[in-house]
Amino acid sequence: MEQTQEPKKNTRAWLKRLGWAGFAFFLIKGILWLTLGATVIKGCF
């Protein structure tokens, strides 16, 4: 039974890591888009 628990823990750790990576990616992407939009608007006026 110990062998079946090991892959579950490993999978959960990978999903948690992937979740944080996804959050960081979309956070940075969103900040860059806002910065780009502000730069374009500032350049137009």
TORKOL-4160 file (C-alpha; in steps of 0.2 Angstrom, whole numbers, padded with zeros to 4 digits, m for minus):
45
<pt num="1" X="0000" Y="0000" Z="0000"/>
<pt num="2" X="0015" Y="0012" Z="0003"/>
<pt num="3" X="0019" Y="0011" Z="m0016"/>
<pt num="4" X="0002" Y="0017" Z="m0021"/>
<pt num="5" X="0003" Y="0032" Z="m0010"/>
<pt num="6" X="0020" Y="0038" Z="m0017"/>
<pt num="7" X="0014" Y="0042" Z="m0035"/>
<pt num="8" X="m0001" Y="0051" Z="m0027"/>
<pt num="9" X="0011" Y="0063" Z="m0017"/>
<pt num="10" X="0022" Y="0065" Z="m0032"/>
<pt num="11" X="0008" Y="0069" Z="m0043"/>
<pt num="12" X="0001" Y="0081" Z="m0031"/>
<pt num="13" X="0018" Y="0090" Z="m0029"/>
<pt num="14" X="0019" Y="0092" Z="m0048"/>
<pt num="15" X="0001" Y="0099" Z="m0049"/>
<pt num="16" X="0005" Y="0111" Z="m0035"/>
<pt num="17" X="0021" Y="0117" Z="m0044"/>
<pt num="18" X="0012" Y="0118" Z="m0061"/>
<pt num="19" X="m0002" Y="0128" Z="m0053"/>
<pt num="20" X="0011" Y="0141" Z="m0046"/>
<pt num="21" X="0020" Y="0142" Z="m0062"/>
<pt num="22" X="0004" Y="0145" Z="m0071"/>
<pt num="23" X="m0001" Y="0158" Z="m0059"/>
<pt num="24" X="0016" Y="0167" Z="m0061"/>
<pt num="25" X="0015" Y="0166" Z="m0080"/>
<pt num="26" X="m0002" Y="0174" Z="m0081"/>
<pt num="27" X="0002" Y="0187" Z="m0068"/>
<pt num="28" X="0017" Y="0192" Z="m0077"/>
<pt num="29" X="0008" Y="0192" Z="m0094"/>
<pt num="30" X="m0006" Y="0202" Z="m0087"/>
<pt num="31" X="0006" Y="0215" Z="m0080"/>
<pt num="32" X="0015" Y="0216" Z="m0097"/>
<pt num="33" X="m0001" Y="0219" Z="m0106"/>
<pt num="34" X="m0006" Y="0233" Z="m0095"/>
<pt num="35" X="0011" Y="0241" Z="m0096"/>
<pt num="36" X="0010" Y="0239" Z="m0115"/>
<pt num="37" X="m0008" Y="0247" Z="m0116"/>
<pt num="38" X="m0003" Y="0261" Z="m0104"/>
<pt num="39" X="0012" Y="0265" Z="m0115"/>
<pt num="40" X="0002" Y="0265" Z="m0131"/>
<pt num="41" X="m0012" Y="0276" Z="m0124"/>
<pt num="42" X="0002" Y="0288" Z="m0116"/>
<pt num="43" X="0010" Y="0289" Z="m0134"/>
<pt num="44" X="m0007" Y="0293" Z="m0142"/>
<pt num="45" X="m0010" Y="0308" Z="m0131"/>
